[in-house]
């Protein structure tokens, strides 16, 4: 009896399919997306639009500024040719104009504030003297009125020097200089209290604004 040998005959569809599989695998490998980590530029945290630049503006190396600049978030100022040799000067806008003032007060001569002005006292100088005394200081109150309330602001001039003429004149001097911020409403008076036996004059300086 003869044994029949079976042989596998390639199907006409198998051979083309065998070639297609490697080609598809290669194509998939080429078109596979590459992870963005380490290959695509990343914006640092808190910088969604890219890196920030810090500009240091110094007197020796000023940064020229031109164009429209926002000041305090409310106003626009146009600056051009702003250099160290030709700087652009700016000033506060939208605020009342400040008018400087200075005056000297003595006992019984108060300062009357104009009816349309508010006073701001920024500096007070006092000069006092008394004959034949061993005191080392004196005191006085400067009175101002704000919002209908009159208040005394206390000052204490200290010993400055003694003058003895040798012919009966023996006078001791007291002085003080104080940086302050004291207000006085329109139409009110500014005065200082009497110091028994002392002679004093008080110099005030500051500014007024129109109300």
C-alpha positions as CSV (number, residue, x, y, z in Angstrom):
1,X,0.0,0.0,0.0
2,X,1.4,3.3,-1.0
3,X,1.5,6.1,1.6
4,X,0.3,9.4,0.3
5,X,2.5,12.4,1.1
6,X,0.7,15.6,1.9
7,X,2.4,18.8,0.9
8,X,1.3,22.4,2.0
9,X,0.6,24.5,-0.9
10,X,1.0,28.2,-0.2
11,X,-2.3,30.0,-0.5
12,X,-2.1,32.9,-2.9
13,X,-3.3,35.2,-0.1
14,X,-0.8,34.1,2.6
15,X,2.4,35.4,0.9
16,X,1.2,39.0,0.4
17,X,-0.1,39.1,4.0
18,X,3.2,37.9,5.3
19,X,4.9,41.0,3.7
20,X,2.2,43.4,4.9
21,X,2.7,42.6,8.7
22,X,6.3,43.8,8.9
23,X,5.6,46.9,6.9
24,X,2.7,47.9,9.1
25,X,4.8,47.3,12.2
26,X,7.6,49.5,10.8
27,X,5.1,52.2,9.9
28,X,3.6,52.1,13.4
29,X,7.0,52.5,14.9
30,X,7.8,55.5,12.8
31,X,4.5,57.2,13.5
32,X,4.5,56.4,17.2
33,X,4.3,59.7,19.2
34,X,7.4,60.6,21.1
35,X,7.0,61.5,24.8
36,X,7.1,65.3,25.3
37,X,9.1,64.8,28.5
38,X,12.7,65.9,28.0
39,X,12.2,66.7,24.3
40,X,9.7,69.5,24.2
41,X,10.4,72.9,25.8
42,X,8.5,73.4,29.1
43,X,7.4,76.7,30.7
44,X,8.5,76.9,34.3
45,X,5.8,76.9,36.9
46,X,4.1,80.2,37.3
47,X,5.4,81.4,33.9
48,X,2.7,80.5,31.4
49,X,4.0,82.8,28.8
50,X,7.7,82.0,29.1
51,X,10.5,83.2,31.3
52,X,10.3,86.5,33.1
53,X,12.9,89.3,32.8
54,X,14.0,91.4,35.8
55,X,15.2,94.9,34.9
56,X,17.4,96.7,37.5
57,X,17.2,100.5,37.1
58,X,20.1,102.3,38.8
59,X,21.4,105.9,38.8
60,X,24.6,104.8,37.2
61,X,22.9,102.6,34.5
62,X,19.3,104.0,34.0
63,X,16.9,102.1,31.8
64,X,15.6,104.5,29.0
65,X,11.8,104.6,29.0
66,X,9.6,105.7,26.2
67,X,6.0,105.3,25.2
68,X,2.9,105.2,27.5
69,X,3.6,104.2,31.1
70,X,0.9,103.4,33.7
71,X,1.6,105.2,37.0
72,X,-0.1,103.8,40.2
73,X,-2.6,102.0,38.0
74,X,-4.6,105.1,37.4
75,X,-2.8,107.5,35.0
76,X,-0.9,107.3,31.8
77,X,2.2,109.3,31.3
78,X,4.1,109.5,28.0
79,X,7.8,109.4,28.4
80,X,10.5,110.0,25.8
81,X,14.2,110.5,25.9
82,X,14.4,109.7,29.6
83,X,18.1,109.6,30.3
84,X,20.5,110.2,33.2
85,X,21.5,113.6,31.8
86,X,18.0,114.6,30.7
87,X,15.6,112.9,33.1
88,X,11.8,113.3,32.8
89,X,10.4,114.9,35.9
90,X,7.0,113.7,37.2
91,X,4.7,115.0,39.8
92,X,1.6,113.8,41.6
93,X,-1.7,114.5,39.8
94,X,-5.2,114.5,41.1
95,X,-4.1,115.8,44.5
96,X,-4.7,119.3,46.0
97,X,-1.9,121.8,45.4
98,X,0.3,122.3,48.5
99,X,1.3,125.8,49.3
100,X,4.3,126.1,51.7
101,X,3.9,128.4,54.6
102,X,6.0,129.6,57.7
103,X,5.1,131.9,60.5
104,X,6.1,133.0,64.0
105,X,3.8,133.0,67.0
106,X,4.2,134.9,70.2
107,X,1.9,135.0,73.3
108,X,-1.4,136.6,72.4
109,X,-0.8,136.5,68.6
110,X,-2.5,133.4,67.3
111,X,-2.4,132.3,63.6
112,X,-5.8,132.4,61.9
113,X,-6.2,129.9,59.1
114,X,-7.8,131.1,55.9
115,X,-11.4,130.1,55.5
116,X,-10.7,128.0,52.4
117,X,-7.4,126.4,53.6
118,X,-6.5,123.5,55.7
119,X,-3.1,123.7,57.5
120,X,-0.6,121.0,58.0
121,X,2.2,121.9,60.4
122,X,5.3,119.8,59.7
123,X,8.0,121.5,61.9
124,X,7.9,123.4,65.2
125,X,10.8,125.5,66.6
126,X,10.5,127.1,70.0
127,X,12.8,129.7,71.7
128,X,12.1,130.6,75.3
129,X,14.0,132.5,78.0
130,X,13.6,133.3,81.6
131,X,15.6,135.6,83.9
132,X,17.4,134.4,87.1
133,X,16.4,130.7,86.9
134,X,18.0,127.4,87.6
135,X,15.4,125.5,85.5
136,X,16.7,123.1,82.8
137,X,13.5,122.9,80.7
138,X,10.1,124.5,80.1
139,X,6.8,123.4,78.6
140,X,4.0,124.7,76.3
141,X,1.1,123.4,74.3
142,X,0.3,124.2,70.7
143,X,-3.4,124.3,70.2
144,X,-5.2,123.5,66.9
145,X,-8.8,122.6,66.0
146,X,-9.8,119.7,63.7
147,X,-13.3,118.5,63.1
148,X,-14.6,120.8,65.9
149,X,-12.2,119.4,68.5
150,X,-9.4,121.6,69.9
151,X,-6.4,119.7,71.1
152,X,-3.1,120.9,72.7
153,X,0.1,119.3,71.4
154,X,2.8,119.2,74.1
155,X,6.4,120.5,73.6
156,X,9.2,120.8,76.0
157,X,12.1,123.1,75.1
158,X,15.4,122.2,76.9
159,X,18.2,124.2,78.3
160,X,20.3,125.9,75.6
161,X,22.6,128.4,77.2
162,X,22.9,131.0,80.0
163,X,23.8,134.6,79.6
164,X,25.2,136.5,82.5
165,X,26.3,140.1,81.8
166,X,27.9,140.6,85.1
167,X,25.9,143.8,85.5
168,X,22.7,142.2,86.8
169,X,21.4,140.5,83.6
170,X,21.2,136.7,84.1
171,X,19.0,135.0,81.4
172,X,18.6,131.3,80.6
173,X,17.6,130.2,77.1
174,X,15.6,127.1,76.2
175,X,15.1,125.7,72.6
176,X,13.4,122.8,70.9
177,X,13.0,121.6,67.3
178,X,10.4,119.0,66.5
179,X,9.3,117.3,63.3
180,X,5.5,117.0,63.5
181,X,2.3,116.4,61.5
182,X,-0.4,118.6,63.1
183,X,-3.6,119.7,61.3
184,X,-5.7,122.8,61.6
185,X,-9.1,123.2,59.9
186,X,-10.2,126.2,57.8
187,X,-11.1,129.3,59.7
188,X,-9.7,128.1,63.0
189,X,-6.8,129.5,65.1
190,X,-3.4,128.1,66.0
191,X,-2.0,129.3,69.3
192,X,0.2,128.2,72.2
193,X,-0.5,128.3,75.9
194,X,1.0,130.9,78.3
195,X,4.1,129.8,80.3
196,X,4.1,131.9,83.5
197,X,7.2,134.0,83.6
198,X,8.7,132.8,80.3
199,X,9.0,134.7,77.1
200,X,8.6,132.4,74.1
201,X,8.2,132.6,70.4
202,X,7.3,129.6,68.3
203,X,8.1,129.2,64.6
204,X,5.8,126.9,62.5
205,X,6.4,125.7,58.9
206,X,4.4,123.3,56.7
207,X,1.9,123.7,53.9
208,X,-1.7,124.5,53.3
209,X,-4.2,123.0,50.8
210,X,-7.4,124.6,49.4
211,X,-10.5,122.9,50.7
